[in-house]
Amino acid sequence: MNFINSIRVKTGLLVGLCLLSILSLKAQRKMNTKPTDLKVLVLFNTESGGTYKMAKAMAAGIEKFPGATAVLKQVPRIKALAHEDKQAFAQVPYASIDELPDYDGIAFGSAVHFGNMSADMRYFLDQSVGIWTARKLEGKPATVFMSAGSGAGREAAILSFWSTLAVHGMVIVPTGIMGNQEIDKTLPQGNTAFGTTSLAGANAVTRPSEGELHLAALQGYALAKAAKGYQATKDSAPMAPLTAAKTNSTTGTIAAGSSTIAGAATRSKIEARLKALNITLPDAPAPVGNYKPFRISGKQVFINQIALNAGKVDHPGMVGTEVTEEQAKLATRQTLLNVLAVLKQAAGGNLDHIKQAVQLTGFFYTAAGYTKHAVLMNEASNLLVEILGENGMHTRATVGASSLPMNSAVEIQAIFELE
Ligand SMILES: Cc1cc2nc3c(=O)[nH]c(=O)nc-3n(C[C@H](O)[C@H](O)[C@H](O)COP(=O)(O)O)c2cc1C
């Protein structure tokens, strides 16, 4: 009996110790967690420095948000300013249009020029056609702040600025009435419900006023908060594109189906090519573990697929024993079509946005000594070139494996470049 009791006590102690160490490990992990790197751009254009001062306040507000870093840049000038090198903002680097997609949010600041944004800002944004058609700013939070003189047309200036952001599909962060209770109301102030402005032409105090700078900081904080939400979802797969519409004759409503709408097919070159080849892309297989179906890094898309077909693997087993080479070729073809289905998601539903294939790596479940991997892999390579033409050409590696996930005979790793 004593012996049994002592075993119970020891077991109890052991369980207690284990629980303690799990708890302390969890606490340690929590302490070691680094805040996520949230990067927000404050992009401005100024002549006499008012918008620059607002931009600095905006950046300070952004950095008040946990884990957020503000990057201050100015738009390049159409024509250099006289004595620009003597200005306080001379050291602020110029932005390039291609870097806009790299941020989790963007605050745009400009002087009000005739109820509009400045010509430098307009000229800069007019160079964003490439990133617009590639839908690179879609869903990204943006906000607008401005420096005005008398304030004439300042709200119209912000609203007209918003049009460009809306055409990019950006999520616009307005200011509403934030901070209005906190500013000195005995002075004319540049607060608007759309974005903060400064009334540089209103005397009595140095402009931007303390209140205007405070409002700009609040606006920056609100932008960072929205950017945090965007950061968490920006890599989610887009909704499957509408590939068919069937009109319900009773209700008159249109529902998504599985065949291709004639109009949509003619809109995309690659869709037309697929149709001509009588190829229908499968539904992109859902991940079966803790990973994403694709990841975009810079302009490159990374994808890995096996021969899944409607939830089951096509022709599973070892090539040469359970699976013939002909069956392995069919499995390879299915795997490549899965890669393309995922690629289409990554390209926002339009394969025309693929600049080129970069590399394919084919893994085949084979016995030791098997040597005809290249013959099997040609099935994928040829199909890719058939569909994408010259842009489908790629470098390639093939490997024999002693087993593959879900007993698939083949797995393909693919890298593509987006436009
Ligand atoms: C070409 C031009 C047009 C302007 N139009 C307006 C205007 O429509 N409304 C306004 O309030 N101020 C207007 N201003 C004044 C500027 O918005 C003001 O000086 C502003 O503070 C400049 O910003 P900055 O200090 O960042 O250069 C205009 C200035 C210029 C040079």
The ligand as an SDF file (V2000), in Angstrom:
LIG
                    3D

 31 33  0  0  0  0  0  0  0  0999 V2000
   -0.6210   76.7060  -58.1030 C   0  0  0  0  0  0  0  0  0  0  0  0
   -1.1590   76.8500  -56.7150 C   0  0  0  0  0  0  0  0  0  0  0  0
   -2.5260   76.6790  -56.4950 C   0  0  0  0  0  0  0  0  0  0  0  0
   -3.0420   76.7700  -55.2190 C   0  0  0  0  0  0  0  0  0  0  0  0
   -4.3720   76.5230  -55.0190 N   0  0  0  0  0  0  0  0  0  0  0  0
   -4.8940   76.5840  -53.7790 C   0  0  0  0  0  0  0  0  0  0  0  0
   -6.2790   76.2960  -53.5620 C   0  0  0  0  0  0  0  0  0  0  0  0
   -7.0170   75.9580  -54.4570 O   0  0  0  0  0  0  0  0  0  0  0  0
   -6.7260   76.3830  -52.2970 N   0  0  0  0  0  0  0  0  0  0  0  0
   -5.9160   76.7280  -51.2540 C   0  0  0  0  0  0  0  0  0  0  0  0
   -6.4180   76.7890  -50.1270 O   0  0  0  0  0  0  0  0  0  0  0  0
   -4.6110   77.0070  -51.4420 N   0  0  0  0  0  0  0  0  0  0  0  0
   -4.0750   76.9380  -52.6710 C   0  0  0  0  0  0  0  0  0  0  0  0
   -2.7410   77.1820  -52.8620 N   0  0  0  0  0  0  0  0  0  0  0  0
   -1.8840   77.4470  -51.7000 C   0  0  0  0  0  0  0  0  0  0  0  0
   -1.1650   76.2000  -51.2360 C   0  0  0  0  0  0  0  0  0  0  0  0
   -2.0460   75.1390  -51.1100 O   0  0  0  0  0  0  0  0  0  0  0  0
   -0.4750   76.4460  -49.8950 C   0  0  0  0  0  0  0  0  0  0  0  0
    0.5050   77.4210  -50.0530 O   0  0  0  0  0  0  0  0  0  0  0  0
    0.0930   75.2050  -49.2870 C   0  0  0  0  0  0  0  0  0  0  0  0
    0.3830   75.4320  -47.9410 O   0  0  0  0  0  0  0  0  0  0  0  0
    1.3630   74.7250  -49.9720 C   0  0  0  0  0  0  0  0  0  0  0  0
    1.7930   73.5540  -49.3880 O   0  0  0  0  0  0  0  0  0  0  0  0
    3.3370   73.2580  -49.1520 P   0  0  0  0  0  0  0  0  0  0  0  0
    3.7910   74.2010  -48.0460 O   0  0  0  0  0  0  0  0  0  0  0  0
    3.4200   71.8450  -48.7730 O   0  0  0  0  0  0  0  0  0  0  0  0
    4.0350   73.5620  -50.4340 O   0  0  0  0  0  0  0  0  0  0  0  0
   -2.1950   77.0930  -54.1410 C   0  0  0  0  0  0  0  0  0  0  0  0
   -0.8350   77.3160  -54.3690 C   0  0  0  0  0  0  0  0  0  0  0  0
   -0.3270   77.1970  -55.6360 C   0  0  0  0  0  0  0  0  0  0  0  0
    1.1520   77.3900  -55.8680 C   0  0  0  0  0  0  0  0  0  0  0  0
  1  2  1  0
  2  3  1  0
  2 30  2  0
  3  4  2  0
  4  5  1  0
  4 28  1  0
  5  6  2  0
  6  7  1  0
  6 13  1  0
  7  8  2  0
  7  9  1  0
  9 10  1  0
 10 11  2  0
 10 12  1  0
 12 13  2  0
 13 14  1  0
 14 15  1  0
 14 28  1  0
 15 16  1  0
 16 17  1  0
 16 18  1  0
 18 19  1  0
 18 20  1  0
 20 21  1  0
 20 22  1  0
 22 23  1  0
 23 24  1  0
 24 25  2  0
 24 26  1  0
 24 27  1  0
 28 29  2  0
 29 30  1  0
 30 31  1  0
M  END
$$$$
